[in-house]
Structures are given as structure tokens and as C-alpha cells.
Amino acid sequence: MHFVDAKGILTGSGGHYGMNIYRGCSHGCIYCDSRSKCYQFTHPFEDIEVKQNAPELLEKALKSKRKRCMIGTGAMSDPYMHCEEKLGLTRNCLEIIKEHGFGIAIQTKSDRILRDIDLLEEINRSAKSVVQMTLTTYDDELCRIVEPNVCSTKRRIEVLEKMKERGIPTVVWLTPILPFINDTEENITAILKECVRVGVKGIIDFGMGLTLREGDREYYYAALDQHFPGLKERYIKRYGNAYELPSPKAGELMELFRRICKANGILSTPEECFQFMSELPEQYSQMSIFDM
């Protein structure tokens, strides 16, 4: 990893802001869109860029805001990568968010977030916390192949359960679904049953498929050659160089997804989930979230 002094830390305007403390990732997920060339990385993806002045920038930015709102983090780079154990920049930023009365919507695949569960609970009492967890593959052996350097799906579900115990609302990213790999009714059903059991507020899916761009595509295909011989050729024959790669079973899987979500009162469209995560009511009530 290497350290930089960033010029700014918050992006967006109005009702909510985004924040990325790190650039790059050490999780090694074979499908990661953040590897795409359009994001213009000037360093190897695994050489994590650390915005070492992130807390100071955040403190200055929040002091200047007249109205508190939600701050999202984790969309591009996981805030709980291995380096966070030593650096603690995510925790420092959470403490600043709490002090200034803002809310947090934080996305991760790591159980390291449990280190900060007390702090997230405090933010949720005074403003609002939403913990987002990516779940793609219920089979932990397959998980070790497609998401090799991060905790298992079962462990992530335990994290969701612990958040529920603290009254912290959760949203699951059920994406990407990889054609011919994890696009089975058995896999989707198993994940959804656990989401119901641990009381997630919403589940985000973009149509049961995968997206590939230059940079991301090459890395993904190399992983297919290593772990799923012959599958790359099947992809090329079916999808060519398409950006969107829907599962051949997308229709039936989406029907299953919507049916289970509707039956259990779970938000099931990206629009609903993003609206929930971006809203910070003036009088935020924990109970109202779970009584809806």
C-alpha cells in the first residue's frame, strides 16, 4: 500500500454524500468492477492507495455543512480491508460522523466491521446507520474461489445477525450473479432464506447477472481459465464483449427473488433501497424502521 494526501474526501451534494478512504482492494474478488480501466487507476489494484488525511478532510467538510445527512462509503473500495486493522481510518471517520450528528451507510464484505459495532450503534441512536453486506454465493467452497481473501458467506450472515441484535438496519447486495456459476435456484433461495431470518431491510439486485468492462473482463476471464476450464469460451460465445451479461435463468430467478421479498416485507428494488439509505429524517426513530 502507499499513502497520499487527498484534496477532498466527500463527493455528491444535497441530501447525501459519498466517501472513499481507500482506492484499490485486497479482497481479490474475481468479478470486481472497480478494476475496470474507466476508473483510471495509476497503480496496481492490490497496491492500496490510502488517503491518510481522510479524517482531517472529513472533519473540515462536516463542520461546513449546515444540514446533516447520510454519508455512504464502500461503493468502490471496501472500508474494512486488511490494512484497516492497523490504520483505523474508517473508525476515525465514523467517530467524526458521530460527533457531527450525520448518518452512515457503509458497505463491506468483511467481518472486521464488528470491531466498530458499538460505534455504529451509537450513530444509529443519534442519527442513522445502515450496514450493507454483499452475499453472492451460499456455498462457502465456491465463495473461497470467487471471493478468495474475505470472510465466508456464513460469517457475513452472522455479521448481519449481530447488527439486527443491535437494532442496526441492514441491506444485502445480491450481486453479481455469475452465469453458469452461482445462478441457481438453490443458491438464491438459500441466501434469501437467511436474509429473511436475520431481518434485512432491503436486498439490491440488478437483474441476476454480471457486468464486465475493459480491465475487469480480462481479470475475470483469467480466473475462469484457472478455476472453471472451458467456461470463458462459453461466455465469449454467448455474450461476446457485452457490458451486461444476464444469467440465462435471470427471469425465473428474479421472479423467485421478488416473490420471497414481497412475502416478507423486504425492499426489493435498487430505487427503494437507495432511497432508504439516503434518507435521514430529522426525528429518526429506530422502531419505525422495523415496524413498517
Order of alpha helices (4+ residues) and beta strands (2+ residues): beta-beta-beta-beta-beta-alpha-beta-alpha-alpha-beta-alpha-beta-alpha-alpha-beta-alpha-beta-beta-alpha-alpha-beta-alpha-alpha-alpha
